[in-house]
Amino acid sequence: MTEDAQILIARLLAHQTLRREDKLVKRALSDEIFRTELDTRLKACGMKFMDNVYADYVTLALTRDSESKVFGTKETWQNNNFGLARDGVALLVVLWSLIILPKRERQEAHQLAEEDQNDMFGKEKPLPRAEDTSIGISYRALLADFGDKLGKKTRMDMNLGQLARVGFIERKGDMILEGPLLDLLMDTDTLKDRIINGALSDIFHIPAPRTPAIIAADTVNTVDTSDGEIAPDAE
């Protein structure tokens, strides 16, 4: 068992991501004793095993306790270890919102990407895989809707290329598709409500709840998403 945990960690460090169908990954997701050993080994190195039921891949990331020691060593705090500038992070959040949130809704409804309506018996089936429910978005539509806000075509193309290189997205012709890391390394609990009810509420046509925080944000006429973090990978 010790050797298997060592091999799995080494493979994740070498390859960055592994599919959930991988033999050792499946063991980590189903064998409590093996998972405990894996987590203990990773924690000793300031790292953690990252997975969620909506993603087809798993990866490694830094623990919260390690982030300040890793990203706070320079004069300014690094908000990610991918070298993304502010507009690159903003583009990443937009892509996560437009690709991952609809995909998760289809997964929870047990609806495949090519289906027009739900299967009435779908709830009894396993959660559909990401590759069966993730649709992606058109590059031309993204440029038309967000180009002016995200640096226009030249800057957006540069950031899209960087996001593709590190595994957040994949490009197929005009389509921008979910990459292995897009549904793994975003702080979903922090970002989901903030994005749907705040920064992108106009896009999703969802009225923001009148909570004290929203009222305060309206008062200053701004939406602050600067502290939404991207969990770092294990490079």
Secondary structure as UniProt FT lines:
FT   HELIX           2..15
FT   STRAND          17..19
FT   TURN            20..21
FT   HELIX           23..30
FT   HELIX           32..44
FT   TURN            45..46
FT   STRAND          47..50
FT   TURN            53..54
FT   STRAND          57..62
FT   HELIX           64..71
FT   HELIX           86..95
FT   HELIX           96..100
FT   HELIX           101..108
FT   TURN            109..110
FT   TURN            113..114
FT   TURN            120..121
FT   HELIX           122..124
FT   HELIX           130..133
FT   STRAND          137..138
FT   HELIX           139..146
FT   TURN            147..151
FT   HELIX           152..166
FT   STRAND          169..172
FT   TURN            173..174
FT   STRAND          175..178
FT   TURN            180..184
FT   HELIX           188..194
FT   HELIX           195..199
FT   HELIX           201..204
FT   HELIX           212..220
FT   TURN            226..227
//
